[in-house]
């Protein structure tokens, strides 16, 4: 099995897969971190700014939900969509490439995939 692992690790397609998957992961993580951070820090350090006052206003006349809550819920939806996008790419493009690389390595050592 070590020989299969070595062949997989030597395959440039494997490194391409790692690079693309890592880039996507870090990009999505950066979006989540930046989106969450600006919201919290803006509210904490600029409570009297126009946008922070807006977040405290009700969505409609007499509503209990403020724009800040609505933005927070929108962020949650965004995060779920980003996770679904990653799953879509992981189960499609990345999984296909992984299967090809592993199958080629197994064939090279004489084992059927």
N, C-alpha and C positions, 0 to 999 in steps of 0.2 A: 504494500500500500504506500510505503514511503516513495517508491518510484513514481507512482501516480501523482502524489502531491508535488514532487519535484518537477514533473512534466507540466502540471497545471501552473505552478509558480513561474516556470520559464516561458510560458505562453504569453505573448504580448497582448492577446485579447483579454486575458485575465487581468492584466495590469490596466488595460483600457476600461474594463468593467469596474475595477476598484476606483479608478480615478473619476469616472462618470458618476458612480453611485455616491462617492464621497463628496463630489462637488454639489450634487443635488441635495444631499443631506445637510451639508453646511449652509447652502443657500436658503433652504427652507427653515432651518434652525435660526439663521440670521434674521429672516423675515419675522419669525415669531418673537424672538428676543427684542428686536428693534421696535416692533409694534407694541409690545407689552410695556417696554421700558419708557418710550416717549409718553405714553398715556399716564403712567404712574408718576414719572418725574415732573411732567408738565403740571399735573394737578398738585403735587407736593410743593414745588418750588415757585409756581406762578399762579397761586389761587385767585388772585385778583385780575388776571389777564382776561381778555374778552372771551377767549375760548373756554377757559375754566368756568367763567360765570355762565356761559351757554350750556355747559354740561349739567349745571344744576337746575336748568329750566325744565318745566314739564314738557312732554312731547306734544300735548294738546291741552287746551283749557280744562282744568279740573282733573287732569290725569295724575295718577300717582307715580307713573314711570317718568324718569327724567331722561334727557338726552345722554347723560353719562351712562345710565344703565343700558340704554339702547346701543350705544357705542360698544360697551362691554359685551353685550350679547352678539353684536356684529363681529367683534373680535373672535369670540368663541366659534361662530360659524366659519369665519375665515380659517381658523386653526384646524377645524374638522375637515374643511375642503383641502387644505394643504396635506393633511394626513392621507386623505383619500387619493390625492394626486400621487403621493409617494407610493402608496400601495398599488395603484394602477401601473406605474412605471416599474416597480419591483416585480410584480407578477407577470408583466408582459416582457418588455425589452430586456431587463436585467436577467430574468429567469431564463429566457431563451438563450442569451449569450452564455450564461453559466452552463446550461445543459450541453451546448455545443462544445465548450472547452473541456468539460468533464468527459463527454463521450469520446472526443478525440484522444484524450490522455489514456482512457481505458483501452481503446483500440490499439494504441501504440504499445501497450504492455501485454496485449493479447487477451484481455479480459473483455467480455461482452458487456455493453452498457445496459 
